[in-house]
Structures are given as C-alpha cells and as structure tokens.
Amino acid sequence: MSCYFRAIGDEFDVDSFLAGSSLLADGVFHRGEPALNRKKERPFTGFVIQISEGFGRLSSHTAVASDFLREHELELSRLSRYHGVTDMRLDFGYDRCPDAAIQCDYLPPELIALAGSLRIGIELSLYPALDPASETETGGTRAA
C-alpha cells in the first residue's frame, strides 16, 4: 500500500506556503501545467507527500498515517487555513484481497478523529490484487 498526503487549491500559492513550512513535499504541481496523462492541463495547484510505500493491506499503514498527522499537526492546521487551499486528503492505495468474497477494511477512530479535526479527507484507492507471479517479476511494486 502507498499512502500519500495531498493539498490542492485553485488559488493556492503552494510555493509561498512551502517556502515557510516544515513540510517537505515529494511533488509540487501548478495550475495549467500538463497533467500526468499530458492530454489536459492541471486544474489546480498543490503538493504531495508520500507517507508510506509498498502495496498490501490497508491496515498495514494506518498507524503511519496517524503518526504523520500527530507529528505535523500544527503545520497541517496552518495549511488548512491557508488562503486558496480547498482540499486536503490522505490517499491510501491498497490491494484487494484475492480470494475474499467480501472485503471489509477498517480505519481506526484515532486516524479518523485526527484527520477530521484537521479538515483532511480520506480517500481509499482499492486496486485489483496482484498476481503473485507478476509481483515477483516486477519486484512487487506498482507505479504510483
């Protein structure tokens, strides 16, 4: 599973915010730049921070996300009030259980409470289970 924190906004001056911030972005993007698919321009400005890496079960990295929120609580609170920020979220990318008829995933109350108090949404990005043979061939990683 990978977990990313993302903050975006139409009028967000990401460069000014990050210049005075203790948060270290892994990626910064600006409105009007080509999007990843290169067919459209980005409709917003923002940044992303990778909080955890590797794929697997959702529960394997919720504690890491809670730690991130606690460690950066004051700065994330400042970001939530920063002019132009319209969306902040944690995006958990994780695998579907290959043999499960039903899949139930759990987010601990501490994570939900911390995220909610900081106006941070939670996005769950569920991917098809990797075939064990292809996981070995690709080194067990996916493109984020």
N, C-alpha and C positions, 0 to 999 in steps of 0.2 A: 504494500500500500504506500501511496505517497500522500502527504498532507501538505497543502500549500495555504498560506495566508495571502489574501489579495485585497487591495484597497483601490477603488476607482472613483472617477467622477468626471462629468463633462467639463467642469471649470476648475478642476483640481490642479494646483501648481505643485506637482509632485517633486520637481527639482528643488524648489524652495523648502518644502517640508523636509525632504531627506537631508538637505544640507545642515539642518539644525536638529537632526534626530539621532537617537541611539539605535534605531532600527537599521539593519543592513539589508538592502534589497538584493535579491538574486537576479531580478529583471525589472527594468523600467520601460514603460511604453507611453507614447504620446498620441493624442487625438490626431487623426489624419495620416499617421504612418501606415504603411501596408500591414495588414493583419497576417497571421501565420499562413493562411491559405493564399495570400497575395492577390486575391480577386477583389477584396474590399479594403477600405481604409478602416482603421480603428475608430470606433465612435466615441471613445473615452480615453482618458489619461489615467495612469496608475502605476502600481508596482506589485511585485510578488515576492514572497519569501518562502523558500522550501523549508518546512518544519521537520519533516521526516521523509525517508525514502525507502523504496522497496515495496513490492506488492505482497498481498496476503490478506488476512482477515482484518476487518475494520477495528476490532478491539485491540489489535496489537499496537496501535499508535495513539489511542485517545489520551493516554496518560502524558505522552509527549506534547500533545496539543494543549492540555491543561497546564503543563509546566511552562510552555511558551506564553500563554495568557497571563499566568501569575507573574512570571519574570518581567514581562513588558507591560504590565497593567497600566501604569501611569502614562507611558508613551502612547499606548493604544487608546486610552481615554482622551488624550490630547488630539490624536488623529481623528477620533470620532466627532470632534467638534471643529475640526479644521475646515476652513472655507473650501467649498467645492467637492468635498468627499460625499458621495451619495450611496456607496455600497462597500461594506467590508464583509469578508467571509472567510471561513475555513473550508477548504475543499478537500474532502477525503476521497481519494481514488483507491478502490479496493476490489478484490476478486469475488465473484460469485462462487459459492460452494458447488463443486462439480457434481456431486451426487445427491444434493438436497432437493426434496420435492418442494419444500418451502424454506425460505431463508429469513431468519429474524436477526436483526442487528440491533445493538444496544449502545446508547450514548449515556454515559454516567451523568447523574444530576450535577455534579461539580462542573463538568465541562459545559453543560447547557446553561447553568447559572452564570458562570464566568463570561461566556460568550454573550449571553443576553444582556448582562449588566454593562458590557462594552459596546453594545449595538452591533455585534458581529453575528452574521448568519452562519448557518452550517449547510454545506452542500455535500450530498452523498453521490459520488460518481461510481456506479457499480459496473464493473467490466465482466465480460464472459471469462469463465475460468480458463486458465492457461492449460494447454495440453502438456503433461509432464515431459513428453519427448521434445516438444518445441521449446520448453523452458530451458532444458539442458543445452539445446542448440544455440539459443540466443543469450545464454548466460543468466537467464532468469530475470531479465529486465525488460521494461517497456518504455517506449518513448513517452515523455510527459507532455 
